[in-house]
Amino acid sequence: MEYEALYESVNEYGKDPVFEEQTKKAKEQPFATLIDEYLELGRLKGKKFVHEEQRYLATDVLPVIGSKPLREITTEDIDQIQKNIVLRSSKRANATQSGRVTAKHVIGCARRVLDLACRKGLINHNPAKNIEPLGIKGKRERVLDFREMWLLWNKMDECNIPPVTANAIRFMLATMQRGIEIRHCRYSAIKTDENIWHMTSGDTKSGRMHRVPLNSLALSLVQSVSPYTSACPFVFGATRAVNVPDTPSTTLKPPTSSSYQQAMRRLRSQLGIHDIRPHDLRRTGATWITAVGLPKLYARLMLNHSDGDRDVTGEVYIQYGYDFEKRKAADVWGFVLERIINSPTFDDIPTLDEVRELVRASGLLT
């Protein structure tokens, strides 16, 4: 009987039972079933922050639409996700831009998963493309002044920050590199014969190889954490040890993504440095080396930022590593930072004009 019914369906009514069964399954397939495939595609493409997307999906997206069939997901559902984020963040004093930056990232992630569903023919349109966005792009202009840098460097140890974490934050300021890159900095990447931190394309957010010259401050920080972490691969391996261990651990892992943020929150309250975040240290270094006379190019090179030149010549044929320019930037920044942090008191911290004169007199700009 079943065969006869299928035969009649195909020959008399032109229906395709296989297609109808696939369509039925597609209508019933929940959003959550696409997550593993989406994340795996991200890993295969070499996306840097798949773990962040996994967290966004688990925390904010799946609770709302995870079990819902793909074809039943509406624009209202997506809107509810971002409303939940903003509402939750409004109750947290330390939320970035009242959660609107997070909302932007989360909705973008949900949109990309639903784009995958469209490409697979599971849905005909993406409901995440029609919402009124509550999210905004994060934009900060916070730069530490000379007194704040002096406080951060010289008083951090009085705030119960573990020595390795404290020196990682100082290293961030001394090198202008990203927190994620510092968390995963390996001893094998520190080239002591050149005083260079060599990051491969797989180590950087930009996906470009980056050679970071280490000034004397940065080198001293690597040496200071070595007694705690030298037995493990990571220069700033996660440890809350206050005193140098008799036997350094060989199994230390990189700090978590929130480690430096948590330390900064403690420093904000105890040192009175308002609204300071780890990423501000990059902006601080880049700002002050240009303020004392280096061209903006030198700051961009140290930050490993793209210049927006997307042509074949810029991306493929010019492979010069700019070691000379980056070395000059690192040395100038080390010189400026030393003039600030080595001041005995607040009253002895030089002004910007005084630092400019000292830099010119040093010959580092020539």
C-alpha positions in Angstrom: 0.0 0.0 0.0 2.8 2.4 0.8 4.5 1.7 -2.5 1.2 2.4 -4.4 0.7 5.6 -2.5 4.2 6.8 -3.3 3.8 5.7 -7.0 0.6 7.7 -7.3 2.1 10.7 -5.6 4.9 10.8 -8.1 3.2 9.9 -11.3 -0.3 11.4 -10.8 0.5 14.5 -8.9 4.2 15.1 -9.7 5.2 15.2 -6.1 8.7 14.3 -5.0 8.4 12.4 -1.6 12.2 12.6 -1.0 12.1 16.4 -1.4 9.0 16.7 0.8 10.7 14.6 3.5 13.7 16.9 3.4 11.5 20.0 3.6 9.7 18.5 6.5 12.9 17.9 8.4 14.2 21.3 7.6 11.1 22.9 9.0 11.6 20.9 12.2 15.4 21.4 12.5 16.2 23.6 15.5 18.7 26.4 15.5 21.0 24.6 17.9 21.8 21.8 15.4 23.8 24.2 13.3 26.1 25.5 16.0 28.8 22.8 15.7 28.9 23.0 11.9 29.2 26.8 12.1 32.0 26.8 14.6 33.9 24.1 12.8 33.7 26.1 9.6 35.1 29.1 11.5 38.0 27.0 12.7 38.7 25.7 9.2 38.7 29.3 7.9 41.2 30.2 10.6 38.9 32.7 12.4 40.7 34.0 15.5 37.8 34.3 17.9 35.7 31.1 17.5 35.8 30.6 21.2 34.2 34.1 21.7 31.4 33.2 19.2 30.8 29.9 21.0 30.4 31.9 24.3 28.1 34.4 22.6 25.9 31.7 21.3 25.8 29.7 24.5 25.1 32.7 26.8 22.7 34.8 24.8 21.4 33.1 21.6 20.7 29.5 22.5 18.5 30.3 25.6 16.1 32.3 23.3 16.1 30.3 20.0 18.2 27.2 20.5 15.3 24.8 20.5 13.2 26.7 18.0 12.8 25.3 14.5 14.8 27.4 12.0 11.8 28.2 9.9 9.9 29.5 12.9 12.6 32.0 14.1 11.3 35.6 13.6 12.8 39.0 13.7 11.1 39.5 17.0 13.1 36.6 18.4 16.4 38.2 17.3 15.3 41.5 18.7 14.5 39.8 22.0 18.1 38.5 22.2 19.6 42.0 22.0 17.0 43.4 24.4 17.9 40.8 26.9 21.6 41.8 26.7 21.0 45.5 27.1 18.6 44.9 30.0 21.0 42.6 31.8 23.9 45.0 31.2 22.0 48.0 32.6 22.2 46.3 36.0 26.0 46.0 35.8 28.2 49.0 36.6 31.1 47.7 34.6 29.2 46.8 31.4 30.8 48.3 28.3 28.5 50.9 26.7 25.5 49.5 28.6 25.9 46.2 26.8 25.4 47.6 23.4 28.9 46.5 22.1 28.1 43.0 23.3 24.7 43.2 21.6 26.3 44.1 18.3 28.7 41.1 18.4 26.1 38.6 19.5 23.6 39.6 16.9 26.3 39.5 14.3 27.2 36.0 15.3 23.5 34.9 15.2 23.2 36.5 11.8 26.1 34.5 10.4 24.7 31.2 11.7 21.4 32.0 10.0 23.3 32.9 6.8 24.6 29.3 6.9 21.0 28.1 7.2 20.1 30.1 4.1 23.1 28.7 2.2 22.0 25.2 3.1 18.5 25.9 1.9 17.0 25.4 5.4 15.4 28.8 5.4 14.5 31.3 2.7 15.5 34.5 4.4 17.5 35.6 7.4 15.4 37.1 10.2 18.4 38.7 11.8 18.9 41.1 8.8 15.7 43.1 9.4 16.0 44.2 13.0 16.5 47.7 14.3 20.0 47.3 15.9 20.5 48.3 19.5 24.1 47.4 19.3 26.9 49.9 18.6 30.5 49.5 17.6 32.9 49.9 20.6 34.9 53.1 20.3 37.2 54.3 23.1 39.5 57.2 23.3 40.9 56.7 26.8 44.6 57.5 27.2 46.5 57.4 30.5 48.2 60.6 31.4 51.7 60.7 32.9 50.5 60.6 36.5 48.2 57.6 35.8 51.1 55.7 34.2 53.3 56.4 37.2 50.6 55.2 39.6 49.9 52.1 37.6 53.5 51.1 37.3 54.7 51.9 40.8 51.7 51.2 43.0 50.3 48.1 41.3 52.1 45.7 43.7 50.3 47.3 46.6 46.9 46.2 45.2 47.2 42.5 45.8 47.7 41.8 42.1 49.8 38.6 41.7 53.3 39.4 40.5 53.0 37.6 37.1 49.7 39.3 36.3 51.1 42.7 37.4 54.1 42.4 35.2 52.0 41.2 32.3 50.0 44.4 32.5 53.3 46.4 32.7 54.5 44.4 29.7 51.3 45.4 27.8 52.1 49.0 28.4 55.8 48.7 27.6 55.2 46.8 24.3 51.7 48.2 23.2 50.6 44.7 22.3 47.1 43.1 22.7 46.1 41.2 25.8 45.3 38.0 24.0 48.8 38.0 22.4 50.5 38.6 25.7 48.4 35.9 27.4 49.7 33.4 24.8 53.3 34.8 24.5 55.7 31.8 24.6 59.3 31.7 25.7 60.1 30.2 22.3 58.9 33.4 20.6 61.3 35.6 22.6 64.5 35.8 20.5 67.1 36.9 23.0 69.8 37.3 20.4 67.8 40.0 18.7 65.7 41.2 21.7 62.6 40.5 19.6 59.3 38.9 20.3 58.5 37.1 17.1 54.8 36.4 16.5 53.7 34.2 13.6 50.6 35.0 11.6 48.7 32.5 13.7 49.6 34.3 16.9 48.2 37.7 15.9 44.6 39.1 15.6 45.5 40.6 12.2 46.8 37.3 10.8 50.1 39.0 9.9 53.5 38.1 11.2 54.7 40.6 13.8 58.2 41.2 15.2 58.0 43.3 18.3 61.3 44.9 19.4 61.7 44.6 23.2 63.0 47.7 24.9 64.9 47.5 28.2 61.7 47.7 30.2 60.1 44.9 28.3 63.1 42.7 28.7 63.4 43.3 32.4 59.7 42.2 32.8 60.4 38.9 31.0 63.3 38.3 33.3 61.2 39.2 36.4 58.5 36.6 35.7 61.0 33.9 34.6 61.5 32.5 38.1 57.7 31.9 38.3 57.0 30.6 34.8 60.2 29.5 33.1 59.3 25.8 33.4 56.2 26.2 31.3 55.8 27.4 27.7 54.1 30.7 28.5 56.0 33.8 29.7 53.0 35.0 31.6 51.5 31.6 32.5 48.6 31.9 34.9 49.7 31.7 38.5 48.6 33.5 41.7 51.9 32.8 43.4 53.0 35.7 45.5 56.5 34.4 46.2 58.9 32.6 43.8 58.2 28.9 43.9 61.0 26.5 44.8 60.0 24.4 41.8 58.3 26.3 39.0 55.3 24.5 37.5 55.6 22.9 34.1 51.8 22.9 33.5 50.8 26.6 33.8 48.2 27.6 31.2 47.6 31.0 29.6 45.5 33.4 31.7 41.8 33.5 30.9 40.4 36.2 28.7 39.1 38.1 31.8 42.2 37.9 33.9 43.6 41.3 33.0 40.2 42.9 33.0 39.6 41.7 36.6 42.9 43.1 37.6 42.2 46.4 36.0 38.9 46.7 37.9 40.7 46.2 41.2 43.3 48.9 40.1 40.6 51.3 39.2 39.1 51.2 42.7 42.3 51.1 44.7 44.5 53.5 42.7 41.7 55.9 41.7 42.5 55.5 38.0 39.0 55.9 36.5 37.7 53.8 33.7 40.9 52.0 32.8 40.9 48.9 30.7 43.7 46.7 29.3 43.3 47.8 25.7 43.8 51.4 26.8 47.5 50.7 27.3 48.0 50.2 23.6 46.3 53.4 22.8 48.4 55.2 25.5 51.7 54.1 24.1 50.7 54.9 20.5 49.5 58.3 21.5 52.5 59.4 23.4 55.2 58.3 20.9 53.5 60.4 18.3 53.1 63.3 20.8 56.9 63.4 21.3 57.7 63.4 17.6 57.4 60.1 15.8 55.2 59.9 12.7 51.9 58.0 13.0 53.3 55.3 10.8 55.6 54.1 13.7 52.6 53.8 16.0 50.7 51.8 13.4 53.6 49.5 12.9 54.0 48.8 16.6 50.2 48.1 16.9 50.3 45.8 13.9 47.4 47.7 12.3 46.6 47.6 8.6 47.0 50.8 6.7 43.9 50.0 4.6 46.0 49.3 1.5 44.2 46.2 0.2 45.9 46.0 -3.2 48.1 43.1 -4.3 51.3 45.1 -4.0 50.7 46.0 -0.4 49.5 42.6 0.7 51.6 40.2 -1.3 54.7 41.8 -2.8 55.8 44.1 0.0 57.2 41.8 2.6 59.5 44.2 4.4 59.1 43.7 8.1 59.8 47.3 9.2 62.2 46.1 12.0 64.1 49.4 11.8 61.0 51.6 12.3 59.6 49.4 15.0 62.9 49.3 16.9 62.9 53.1 16.9 59.3 53.2 18.1 60.1 50.7 20.9 63.2 52.6 22.0 61.5 56.0 22.0 58.6 54.6 24.0 60.9 52.9 26.5 62.8 56.2 26.9 59.5 58.2 27.5 58.1 55.6 29.9 61.3 55.4 31.9 61.3 59.2 32.3 57.8 58.9 33.8 58.0 55.8 36.0 61.4 56.5 37.4 60.3 59.9 38.8 60.5 59.7 42.6 57.2 61.5 43.2 54.2 63.0 41.4 55.9 66.4 41.6 59.0 65.1 39.7 57.0 63.7 36.7 58.1 65.7 33.7 55.6 67.6 31.5 55.0 66.7 27.9 57.1 69.6 26.7 59.9 68.5 29.0 59.7 64.9 27.7 59.8 66.2 24.1 63.0 68.1 24.8 64.5 65.1 26.4 63.6 62.9 23.4 65.0 65.4 21.0 68.2 65.7 23.0 68.6 61.9 23.1 69.0 61.6 19.3 66.4 58.8 19.2 64.3 60.6 16.6 67.1 60.9 14.0 
